[in-house]
């Protein structure tokens, strides 16, 4: 029974050793020459000009939420496509309803102008 877990243990050990090794190698090989340019705060290609607690535009959050929604949509496609033969027509139509709801949401966001950057 314990022999079944040996490959997993070997994989985890190798992953841990490689992760630590990459950090150590990067520390010794990489240049460590801090200057004012490297240590300055950098955000979106320009210098910070206000307090970090300033209000963000709502469109920033809308785009982030839209990305998460449509990214999750693609993540649901993979197991659905793998199991489509076993699911049959019920599974097919369930996915079509899921896609229809997402497309309606996408069209709504598009009409509201959430995808426009001004």
N, CA, C and O atoms as CSV, one atom per row, in Angstrom:
chain,resi,resn,atom,element,x,y,z
A,1,UNK,N,N,0.819,-1.191,0.000
A,1,UNK,CA,C,0.000,0.000,0.000
A,1,UNK,C,C,0.863,1.255,0.000
A,1,UNK,O,O,0.591,2.198,-0.744
A,2,UNK,N,N,1.896,1.271,0.826
A,2,UNK,CA,C,2.789,2.427,0.885
A,2,UNK,C,C,3.583,2.578,-0.406
A,2,UNK,O,O,3.980,3.687,-0.762
A,3,UNK,N,N,3.816,1.484,-1.101
A,3,UNK,CA,C,4.571,1.531,-2.358
A,3,UNK,C,C,3.841,2.335,-3.429
A,3,UNK,O,O,4.477,2.842,-4.353
A,4,UNK,N,N,2.533,2.461,-3.325
A,4,UNK,CA,C,1.774,3.246,-4.297
A,4,UNK,C,C,2.079,4.743,-4.189
A,4,UNK,O,O,1.923,5.476,-5.166
A,5,UNK,N,N,2.506,5.194,-3.027
A,5,UNK,CA,C,2.771,6.617,-2.807
A,5,UNK,C,C,4.229,6.999,-3.052
A,5,UNK,O,O,4.568,8.181,-2.993
A,6,UNK,N,N,5.079,6.046,-3.320
A,6,UNK,CA,C,6.506,6.341,-3.531
A,6,UNK,C,C,6.720,7.255,-4.747
A,6,UNK,O,O,7.504,8.197,-4.635
A,7,UNK,N,N,6.070,7.035,-5.906
A,7,UNK,CA,C,6.267,7.978,-7.020
A,7,UNK,C,C,5.860,9.405,-6.674
A,7,UNK,O,O,6.513,10.356,-7.104
A,8,UNK,N,N,4.799,9.563,-5.910
A,8,UNK,CA,C,4.364,10.908,-5.514
A,8,UNK,C,C,5.401,11.545,-4.597
A,8,UNK,O,O,5.713,12.727,-4.735
A,9,UNK,N,N,5.928,10.771,-3.670
A,9,UNK,CA,C,6.968,11.279,-2.769
A,9,UNK,C,C,8.222,11.668,-3.535
A,9,UNK,O,O,8.833,12.699,-3.253
A,10,UNK,N,N,8.608,10.843,-4.506
A,10,UNK,CA,C,9.785,11.162,-5.331
A,10,UNK,C,C,9.531,12.448,-6.114
A,10,UNK,O,O,10.401,13.316,-6.178
A,11,UNK,N,N,8.363,12.574,-6.701
A,11,UNK,CA,C,8.020,13.780,-7.460
A,11,UNK,C,C,8.065,15.022,-6.579
A,11,UNK,O,O,8.642,16.035,-6.973
A,12,UNK,N,N,7.466,14.958,-5.395
A,12,UNK,CA,C,7.483,16.100,-4.487
A,12,UNK,C,C,8.894,16.450,-4.037
A,12,UNK,O,O,9.243,17.626,-3.933
A,13,UNK,N,N,9.704,15.434,-3.770
A,13,UNK,CA,C,11.087,15.681,-3.349
A,13,UNK,C,C,11.886,16.357,-4.455
A,13,UNK,O,O,12.598,17.331,-4.211
A,14,UNK,N,N,11.763,15.835,-5.671
A,14,UNK,CA,C,12.486,16.433,-6.802
A,14,UNK,C,C,12.008,17.863,-7.030
A,14,UNK,O,O,12.822,18.749,-7.290
A,15,UNK,N,N,10.704,18.101,-6.938
A,15,UNK,CA,C,10.172,19.457,-7.130
A,15,UNK,C,C,10.702,20.415,-6.080
A,15,UNK,O,O,11.087,21.540,-6.399
A,16,UNK,N,N,10.725,19.979,-4.840
A,16,UNK,CA,C,11.231,20.818,-3.757
A,16,UNK,C,C,12.709,21.126,-3.934
A,16,UNK,O,O,13.135,22.269,-3.767
A,17,UNK,N,N,13.489,20.109,-4.270
A,17,UNK,CA,C,14.938,20.304,-4.456
A,17,UNK,C,C,15.188,21.245,-5.638
A,17,UNK,O,O,16.036,22.134,-5.556
A,18,UNK,N,N,14.453,21.048,-6.735
A,18,UNK,CA,C,14.667,21.923,-7.896
A,18,UNK,C,C,14.253,23.361,-7.590
A,18,UNK,O,O,14.940,24.299,-7.994
A,19,UNK,N,N,13.145,23.543,-6.885
A,19,UNK,CA,C,12.712,24.897,-6.533
A,19,UNK,C,C,13.726,25.626,-5.675
A,19,UNK,O,O,14.036,26.791,-5.927
A,20,UNK,N,N,14.241,24.953,-4.669
A,20,UNK,CA,C,15.264,25.559,-3.805
A,20,UNK,C,C,16.536,25.805,-4.582
A,20,UNK,O,O,17.177,26.842,-4.413
A,21,UNK,N,N,16.914,24.855,-5.443
A,21,UNK,CA,C,18.144,25.007,-6.234
A,21,UNK,C,C,18.056,26.226,-7.148
A,21,UNK,O,O,19.030,26.967,-7.285
A,22,UNK,N,N,16.901,26.440,-7.773
A,22,UNK,CA,C,16.761,27.599,-8.663
A,22,UNK,C,C,16.887,28.917,-7.899
A,22,UNK,O,O,17.492,29.866,-8.397
A,23,UNK,N,N,16.328,28.979,-6.710
A,23,UNK,CA,C,16.471,30.188,-5.901
A,23,UNK,C,C,17.920,30.422,-5.510
A,23,UNK,O,O,18.404,31.550,-5.593
A,24,UNK,N,N,18.615,29.384,-5.087
A,24,UNK,CA,C,20.013,29.520,-4.664
A,24,UNK,C,C,20.898,29.893,-5.847
A,24,UNK,O,O,21.749,30.774,-5.728
A,25,UNK,N,N,20.709,29.237,-6.980
A,25,UNK,CA,C,21.505,29.552,-8.175
A,25,UNK,C,C,21.242,30.982,-8.623
A,25,UNK,O,O,22.176,31.704,-8.970
A,26,UNK,N,N,19.977,31.399,-8.618
A,26,UNK,CA,C,19.649,32.774,-9.001
A,26,UNK,C,C,20.255,33.798,-8.068
A,26,UNK,O,O,20.655,34.881,-8.497
A,27,UNK,N,N,20.324,33.462,-6.804
A,27,UNK,CA,C,20.910,34.383,-5.826
A,27,UNK,C,C,22.405,34.572,-6.076
A,27,UNK,O,O,22.916,35.688,-5.990
A,28,UNK,N,N,23.100,33.483,-6.385
A,28,UNK,CA,C,24.546,33.578,-6.572
A,28,UNK,C,C,24.940,34.052,-7.968
A,28,UNK,O,O,25.966,34.716,-8.113
A,29,UNK,N,N,24.182,33.742,-8.967
A,29,UNK,CA,C,24.546,34.113,-10.338
A,29,UNK,C,C,24.022,35.504,-10.693
A,29,UNK,O,O,24.699,36.260,-11.390
A,30,UNK,N,N,22.827,35.845,-10.221
A,30,UNK,CA,C,22.207,37.113,-10.584
A,30,UNK,C,C,22.940,38.312,-10.021
A,30,UNK,O,O,23.508,38.246,-8.931
A,31,UNK,N,N,22.928,39.417,-10.768
A,31,UNK,CA,C,23.580,40.630,-10.274
A,31,UNK,C,C,22.794,41.243,-9.121
A,31,UNK,O,O,21.575,41.398,-9.194
A,32,UNK,N,N,23.498,41.582,-8.077
A,32,UNK,CA,C,22.873,42.221,-6.921
A,32,UNK,C,C,23.489,43.608,-6.792
A,32,UNK,O,O,24.376,43.837,-5.970
A,33,UNK,N,N,23.008,44.518,-7.611
A,33,UNK,CA,C,23.517,45.887,-7.619
A,33,UNK,C,C,22.337,46.852,-7.502
A,33,UNK,O,O,21.925,47.444,-8.499
A,34,UNK,N,N,21.793,47.016,-6.304
A,34,UNK,CA,C,20.646,47.916,-6.183
A,34,UNK,C,C,21.059,49.366,-6.422
A,34,UNK,O,O,22.089,49.824,-5.928
A,35,UNK,N,N,20.252,50.062,-7.172
A,35,UNK,CA,C,20.436,51.491,-7.367
A,35,UNK,C,C,19.073,52.164,-7.246
A,35,UNK,O,O,18.064,51.496,-7.018
A,36,UNK,N,N,19.046,53.453,-7.396
A,36,UNK,CA,C,17.797,54.178,-7.182
A,36,UNK,C,C,16.735,53.790,-8.209
A,36,UNK,O,O,15.543,53.824,-7.904
A,37,UNK,N,N,17.148,53.427,-9.405
A,37,UNK,CA,C,16.194,53.045,-10.446
A,37,UNK,C,C,15.524,51.708,-10.125
A,37,UNK,O,O,14.323,51.545,-10.337
A,38,UNK,N,N,16.310,50.745,-9.609
A,38,UNK,CA,C,15.757,49.430,-9.295
A,38,UNK,C,C,14.885,49.437,-8.046
A,38,UNK,O,O,13.920,48.676,-7.963
A,39,UNK,N,N,15.201,50.263,-7.100
A,39,UNK,CA,C,14.449,50.269,-5.846
A,39,UNK,C,C,13.293,51.262,-5.839
A,39,UNK,O,O,12.569,51.351,-4.848
A,40,UNK,N,N,13.107,52.012,-6.927
A,40,UNK,CA,C,12.006,52.977,-6.973
A,40,UNK,C,C,10.686,52.254,-7.226
A,40,UNK,O,O,10.661,51.224,-7.899
A,41,UNK,N,N,9.587,52.791,-6.689
A,41,UNK,CA,C,8.289,52.167,-6.943
A,41,UNK,C,C,7.913,52.309,-8.408
A,41,UNK,O,O,8.047,53.382,-8.996
A,42,UNK,N,N,7.449,51.232,-8.980
A,42,UNK,CA,C,7.128,51.208,-10.402
A,42,UNK,C,C,5.747,50.605,-10.579
A,42,UNK,O,O,5.466,49.513,-10.086
A,43,UNK,N,N,4.894,51.318,-11.283
A,43,UNK,CA,C,3.546,50.815,-11.491
A,43,UNK,C,C,3.043,51.294,-12.848
A,43,UNK,O,O,2.972,52.496,-13.107
A,44,UNK,N,N,2.705,50.366,-13.689
A,44,UNK,CA,C,2.068,50.658,-14.975
A,44,UNK,C,C,2.911,51.561,-15.878
A,44,UNK,O,O,2.350,52.283,-16.703
A,45,UNK,N,N,4.204,51.544,-15.751
A,45,UNK,CA,C,5.047,52.297,-16.659
A,45,UNK,C,C,5.307,53.738,-16.283
A,45,UNK,O,O,5.976,54.447,-17.035
A,46,UNK,N,N,4.807,54.200,-15.151
A,46,UNK,CA,C,5.069,55.574,-14.750
A,46,UNK,C,C,5.238,55.642,-13.243
A,46,UNK,O,O,4.855,54.724,-12.518
A,47,UNK,N,N,5.803,56.714,-12.795
A,47,UNK,CA,C,6.053,56.899,-11.371
A,47,UNK,C,C,4.744,57.044,-10.603
A,47,UNK,O,O,3.756,57.564,-11.122
A,48,UNK,N,N,4.755,56.585,-9.387
A,48,UNK,CA,C,3.589,56.757,-8.534
A,48,UNK,C,C,3.413,58.238,-8.229
A,48,UNK,O,O,4.366,58.913,-7.839
A,49,UNK,N,N,2.197,58.743,-8.406
A,49,UNK,CA,C,1.990,60.178,-8.217
A,49,UNK,C,C,1.002,60.495,-7.104
A,49,UNK,O,O,0.825,61.660,-6.749
A,50,UNK,N,N,0.351,59.467,-6.545
A,50,UNK,CA,C,-0.589,59.700,-5.454
A,50,UNK,C,C,-0.378,58.656,-4.373
A,50,UNK,O,O,0.503,57.801,-4.468
A,51,UNK,N,N,-1.192,58.746,-3.362
A,51,UNK,CA,C,-1.144,57.796,-2.265
A,51,UNK,C,C,-1.564,56.413,-2.748
A,51,UNK,O,O,-2.364,56.294,-3.676
A,52,UNK,N,N,-1.038,55.388,-2.134
A,52,UNK,CA,C,-1.380,54.019,-2.522
A,52,UNK,C,C,-2.835,53.688,-2.221
A,52,UNK,O,O,-3.369,52.716,-2.755
A,53,UNK,N,N,-3.471,54.467,-1.388
A,53,UNK,CA,C,-4.861,54.205,-1.029
A,53,UNK,C,C,-5.854,54.980,-1.893
A,53,UNK,O,O,-7.013,55.135,-1.511
A,54,UNK,N,N,-5.411,55.467,-3.055
A,54,UNK,CA,C,-6.320,56.211,-3.920
A,54,UNK,C,C,-7.359,55.274,-4.536
A,54,UNK,O,O,-7.146,54.064,-4.608
A,55,UNK,N,N,-8.463,55.830,-4.971
A,55,UNK,CA,C,-9.541,55.041,-5.550
A,55,UNK,C,C,-9.204,54.680,-6.992
A,55,UNK,O,O,-8.701,55.501,-7.759
A,56,UNK,N,N,-9.495,53.431,-7.336
A,56,UNK,CA,C,-9.313,52.987,-8.705
A,56,UNK,C,C,-10.624,53.139,-9.458
A,56,UNK,O,O,-11.706,53.149,-8.872
A,57,UNK,N,N,-10.497,53.255,-10.746
A,57,UNK,CA,C,-11.673,53.313,-11.590
A,57,UNK,C,C,-12.375,51.954,-11.567
A,57,UNK,O,O,-11.718,50.915,-11.523
A,58,UNK,N,N,-13.686,51.964,-11.595
A,58,UNK,CA,C,-14.461,50.728,-11.533
A,58,UNK,C,C,-14.181,49.855,-12.751
A,58,UNK,O,O,-14.272,48.631,-12.669
A,59,UNK,N,N,-13.846,50.466,-13.867
A,59,UNK,CA,C,-13.585,49.683,-15.078
A,59,UNK,C,C,-12.417,48.718,-14.895
A,59,UNK,O,O,-12.390,47.653,-15.511
A,60,UNK,N,N,-11.463,49.082,-14.062
A,60,UNK,CA,C,-10.349,48.177,-13.779
A,60,UNK,C,C,-10.873,46.871,-13.189
A,60,UNK,O,O,-10.459,45.787,-13.598
A,61,UNK,N,N,-11.774,46.981,-12.240
A,61,UNK,CA,C,-12.337,45.795,-11.605
A,61,UNK,C,C,-13.252,45.037,-12.557
A,61,UNK,O,O,-13.289,43.806,-12.528
A,62,UNK,N,N,-13.987,45.751,-13.397
A,62,UNK,CA,C,-14.845,45.086,-14.374
A,62,UNK,C,C,-14.035,44.228,-15.332
A,62,UNK,O,O,-14.407,43.092,-15.626
A,63,UNK,N,N,-12.936,44.772,-15.813
A,63,UNK,CA,C,-12.094,43.997,-16.723
A,63,UNK,C,C,-11.515,42.787,-16.010
A,63,UNK,O,O,-11.446,41.706,-16.594
A,64,UNK,N,N,-11.101,42.945,-14.764
A,64,UNK,CA,C,-10.562,41.818,-14.011
A,64,UNK,C,C,-11.628,40.744,-13.796
A,64,UNK,O,O,-11.342,39.555,-13.935
A,65,UNK,N,N,-12.833,41.145,-13.465
A,65,UNK,CA,C,-13.916,40.177,-13.260
A,65,UNK,C,C,-14.270,39.495,-14.573
A,65,UNK,O,O,-14.504,38.287,-14.598
A,66,UNK,N,N,-14.314,40.254,-15.666
A,66,UNK,CA,C,-14.602,39.648,-16.969
A,66,UNK,C,C,-13.535,38.634,-17.353
A,66,UNK,O,O,-13.849,37.575,-17.896
A,67,UNK,N,N,-12.281,38.951,-17.076
A,67,UNK,CA,C,-11.213,38.008,-17.377
A,67,UNK,C,C,-11.401,36.718,-16.588
A,67,UNK,O,O,-11.263,35.628,-17.143
A,68,UNK,N,N,-11.712,36.831,-15.311
A,68,UNK,CA,C,-11.897,35.641,-14.478
A,68,UNK,C,C,-13.079,34.824,-14.981
A,68,UNK,O,O,-12.998,33.598,-15.055
A,69,UNK,N,N,-14.169,35.487,-15.324
A,69,UNK,CA,C,-15.356,34.767,-15.795
A,69,UNK,C,C,-15.048,33.990,-17.062
A,69,UNK,O,O,-15.366,32.804,-17.152
A,70,UNK,N,N,-14.437,34.636,-18.038
A,70,UNK,CA,C,-14.203,33.955,-19.308
A,70,UNK,C,C,-13.029,32.976,-19.223
A,70,UNK,O,O,-12.952,32.036,-20.014
A,71,UNK,N,N,-12.136,33.182,-18.292
A,71,UNK,CA,C,-11.075,32.212,-18.065
A,71,UNK,C,C,-11.660,30.945,-17.449
A,71,UNK,O,O,-11.271,29.839,-17.824
A,72,UNK,N,N,-12.584,31.093,-16.516
A,72,UNK,CA,C,-13.242,29.933,-15.923
A,72,UNK,C,C,-14.118,29.213,-16.937
A,72,UNK,O,O,-14.278,27.993,-16.878
A,73,UNK,N,N,-14.676,29.964,-17.854
A,73,UNK,CA,C,-15.473,29.336,-18.909
A,73,UNK,C,C,-14.610,28.355,-19.704
A,73,UNK,O,O,-15.040,27.237,-19.988
A,74,UNK,N,N,-13.430,28.759,-20.050
A,74,UNK,CA,C,-12.526,27.881,-20.796
A,74,UNK,C,C,-12.112,26.695,-19.931
A,74,UNK,O,O,-11.956,25.585,-20.439
A,75,UNK,N,N,-11.933,26.917,-18.643
A,75,UNK,CA,C,-11.555,25.814,-17.754
A,75,UNK,C,C,-12.659,24.766,-17.666
A,75,UNK,O,O,-12.363,23.589,-17.459
A,76,UNK,N,N,-13.922,25.158,-17.817
A,76,UNK,CA,C,-15.019,24.201,-17.809
A,76,UNK,C,C,-15.127,23.422,-19.114
A,76,UNK,O,O,-15.723,22.345,-19.143
A,77,UNK,N,N,-14.560,23.950,-20.187
A,77,UNK,CA,C,-14.619,23.253,-21.469
A,77,UNK,C,C,-13.803,21.965,-21.480
A,77,UNK,O,O,-14.204,20.991,-22.117
A,78,UNK,N,N,-12.682,21.943,-20.797
A,78,UNK,CA,C,-11.782,20.794,-20.877
A,78,UNK,C,C,-12.424,19.525,-20.320
A,78,UNK,O,O,-12.475,18.527,-21.038
A,79,UNK,N,N,-12.919,19.508,-19.075
A,79,UNK,CA,C,-13.546,18.269,-18.612
A,79,UNK,C,C,-14.819,17.928,-19.388
A,79,UNK,O,O,-15.150,16.755,-19.556
A,80,UNK,N,N,-15.522,18.940,-19.853
A,80,UNK,CA,C,-16.720,18.687,-20.649
A,80,UNK,C,C,-16.361,17.997,-21.951
A,80,UNK,O,O,-17.025,17.041,-22.352
A,81,UNK,N,N,-15.312,18.476,-22.618
A,81,UNK,CA,C,-14.908,17.877,-23.887
A,81,UNK,C,C,-14.399,16.458,-23.692
A,81,UNK,O,O,-14.623,15.599,-24.545
A,82,UNK,N,N,-13.723,16.204,-22.591
A,82,UNK,CA,C,-13.199,14.859,-22.327
A,82,UNK,C,C,-14.338,13.879,-22.070
A,82,UNK,O,O,-14.282,12.734,-22.519
A,83,UNK,N,N,-15.355,14.311,-21.361
A,83,UNK,CA,C,-16.442,13.410,-20.966
A,83,UNK,C,C,-17.683,13.551,-21.842
A,83,UNK,O,O,-18.757,13.094,-21.449
A,84,UNK,N,N,-17.568,14.162,-23.002
A,84,UNK,CA,C,-18.747,14.439,-23.820
A,84,UNK,C,C,-19.452,13.164,-24.268
A,84,UNK,O,O,-20.682,13.126,-24.291
A,85,UNK,N,N,-18.710,12.126,-24.623
A,85,UNK,CA,C,-19.345,10.883,-25.069
A,85,UNK,C,C,-20.178,10.243,-23.968
A,85,UNK,O,O,-21.257,9.711,-24.230
A,86,UNK,N,N,-19.677,10.296,-22.732
A,86,UNK,CA,C,-20.432,9.713,-21.629
A,86,UNK,C,C,-21.636,10.574,-21.248
A,86,UNK,O,O,-22.652,10.060,-20.782
A,87,UNK,N,N,-21.516,11.869,-21.447
A,87,UNK,CA,C,-22.607,12.779,-21.068
A,87,UNK,C,C,-23.764,12.735,-22.055
A,87,UNK,O,O,-24.919,12.916,-21.672
A,88,UNK,N,N,-23.460,12.499,-23.303
A,88,UNK,CA,C,-24.502,12.417,-24.325
A,88,UNK,C,C,-25.105,13.773,-24.632
A,88,UNK,O,O,-24.481,14.818,-24.442
A,89,UNK,N,N,-26.347,13.723,-25.117
A,89,UNK,CA,C,-27.025,14.957,-25.528
A,89,UNK,C,C,-27.400,15.834,-24.334
A,89,UNK,O,O,-27.463,17.057,-24.459
A,90,UNK,N,N,-27.650,15.216,-23.177
A,90,UNK,CA,C,-27.975,16.006,-21.983
A,90,UNK,C,C,-26.785,16.895,-21.617
A,90,UNK,O,O,-26.955,18.078,-21.324
A,91,UNK,N,N,-25.589,16.322,-21.636
A,91,UNK,CA,C,-24.383,17.092,-21.342
A,91,UNK,C,C,-24.117,18.163,-22.381
A,91,UNK,O,O,-23.673,19.264,-22.055
A,92,UNK,N,N,-24.393,17.832,-23.640
A,92,UNK,CA,C,-24.205,18.803,-24.711
A,92,UNK,C,C,-25.115,20.009,-24.518
A,92,UNK,O,O,-24.663,21.151,-24.598
A,93,UNK,N,N,-26.395,19.757,-24.265
A,93,UNK,CA,C,-27.335,20.868,-24.113
A,93,UNK,C,C,-27.121,21.638,-22.823
A,93,UNK,O,O,-27.383,22.840,-22.765
A,94,UNK,N,N,-26.649,20.959,-21.794
A,94,UNK,CA,C,-26.320,21.674,-20.555
A,94,UNK,C,C,-25.186,22.669,-20.809
A,94,UNK,O,O,-25.219,23.788,-20.298
A,95,UNK,N,N,-24.190,22.267,-21.592
A,95,UNK,CA,C,-23.090,23.178,-21.918
A,95,UNK,C,C,-23.566,24.299,-22.835
A,95,UNK,O,O,-23.084,25.426,-22.721
A,96,UNK,N,N,-24.494,24.020,-23.732
A,96,UNK,CA,C,-25.010,25.066,-24.609
A,96,UNK,C,C,-25.787,26.117,-23.799
A,96,UNK,O,O,-25.709,27.308,-24.098
A,97,UNK,N,N,-26.526,25.683,-22.789
A,97,UNK,CA,C,-27.226,26.633,-21.913
A,97,UNK,C,C,-26.215,27.460,-21.123
A,97,UNK,O,O,-26.380,28.670,-20.968
A,98,UNK,N,N,-25.172,26.804,-20.628
A,98,UNK,CA,C,-24.095,27.499,-19.909
A,98,UNK,C,C,-23.446,28.550,-20.810
A,98,UNK,O,O,-23.225,29.683,-20.384
A,99,UNK,N,N,-23.143,28.177,-22.045
A,99,UNK,CA,C,-22.546,29.120,-22.989
A,99,UNK,C,C,-23.505,30.254,-23.340
A,99,UNK,O,O,-23.083,31.402,-23.485
A,100,UNK,N,N,-24.783,29.941,-23.477
A,100,UNK,CA,C,-25.761,30.984,-23.802
A,100,UNK,C,C,-25.819,32.033,-22.698
A,100,UNK,O,O,-25.869,33.231,-22.977
A,101,UNK,N,N,-25.812,31.585,-21.449
A,101,UNK,CA,C,-25.834,32.534,-20.333
A,101,UNK,C,C,-24.576,33.406,-20.359
A,101,UNK,O,O,-24.656,34.615,-20.140
A,102,UNK,N,N,-23.434,32.808,-20.622
A,102,UNK,CA,C,-22.196,33.591,-20.676
A,102,UNK,C,C,-22.172,34.547,-21.858
A,102,UNK,O,O,-21.682,35.670,-21.738
A,103,UNK,N,N,-22.694,34.115,-22.992
A,103,UNK,CA,C,-22.732,35.001,-24.168
A,103,UNK,C,C,-23.671,36.170,-23.914
A,103,UNK,O,O,-23.366,37.299,-24.298
A,104,UNK,N,N,-24.799,35.920,-23.279
A,104,UNK,CA,C,-25.725,37.013,-22.934
A,104,UNK,C,C,-25.038,38.001,-21.992
A,104,UNK,O,O,-25.176,39.214,-22.150
A,105,UNK,N,N,-24.304,37.482,-21.018
A,105,UNK,CA,C,-23.549,38.362,-20.116
A,105,UNK,C,C,-22.485,39.158,-20.852
A,105,UNK,O,O,-22.278,40.338,-20.566
A,106,UNK,N,N,-21.813,38.521,-21.794
A,106,UNK,CA,C,-20.785,39.205,-22.581
A,106,UNK,C,C,-21.392,40.314,-23.427
A,106,UNK,O,O,-20.854,41.420,-23.487
A,107,UNK,N,N,-22.508,40.021,-24.077
A,107,UNK,CA,C,-23.181,41.040,-24.893
A,107,UNK,C,C,-23.645,42.202,-24.021
A,107,UNK,O,O,-23.532,43.359,-24.425
A,108,UNK,N,N,-24.163,41.910,-22.836
A,108,UNK,CA,C,-24.589,42.960,-21.908
A,108,UNK,C,C,-23.413,43.863,-21.537
A,108,UNK,O,O,-23.527,45.089,-21.576
A,109,UNK,N,N,-22.288,43.251,-21.178
A,109,UNK,CA,C,-21.106,44.038,-20.821
A,109,UNK,C,C,-20.598,44.843,-22.016
A,109,UNK,O,O,-20.152,45.979,-21.855
A,110,UNK,N,N,-20.664,44.273,-23.184
A,110,UNK,CA,C,-20.215,44.961,-24.386
A,110,UNK,C,C,-21.098,46.185,-24.651
A,110,UNK,O,O,-20.590,47.262,-24.963
A,111,UNK,N,N,-22.415,46.019,-24.528
A,111,UNK,CA,C,-23.337,47.135,-24.741
A,111,UNK,C,C,-23.196,48.223,-23.699
A,111,UNK,O,O,-23.377,49.403,-23.998
A,112,UNK,N,N,-22.871,47.829,-22.460
A,112,UNK,CA,C,-22.700,48.808,-21.382
A,112,UNK,C,C,-21.374,49.561,-21.513
A,112,UNK,O,O,-21.165,50.567,-20.835
A,113,UNK,N,N,-20.494,49.089,-22.365
A,113,UNK,CA,C,-19.211,49.769,-22.566
A,113,UNK,C,C,-18.135,49.356,-21.589
A,113,UNK,O,O,-17.159,50.085,-21.409
A,114,UNK,N,N,-18.281,48.211,-20.955
A,114,UNK,CA,C,-17.269,47.764,-19.993
A,114,UNK,C,C,-15.969,47.369,-20.672
A,114,UNK,O,O,-14.925,47.328,-20.022
A,115,UNK,N,N,-16.010,47.082,-21.951
A,115,UNK,CA,C,-14.800,46.678,-22.671
A,115,UNK,C,C,-14.088,47.854,-23.327
A,115,UNK,O,O,-13.053,47.668,-23.966
A,116,UNK,N,N,-14.618,49.041,-23.180
A,116,UNK,CA,C,-14.030,50.241,-23.787
A,116,UNK,C,C,-13.072,50.913,-22.817
A,116,UNK,O,O,-13.389,51.071,-21.638
A,117,UNK,N,N,-11.917,51.305,-23.300
A,117,UNK,CA,C,-10.957,52.072,-22.506
A,117,UNK,C,C,-10.917,53.482,-23.052
A,117,UNK,O,O,-10.694,53.684,-24.246
A,118,UNK,N,N,-11.133,54.466,-22.179
A,118,UNK,CA,C,-11.149,55.856,-22.637
A,118,UNK,C,C,-9.904,56.582,-22.203
A,118,UNK,O,O,-9.745,57.766,-22.500
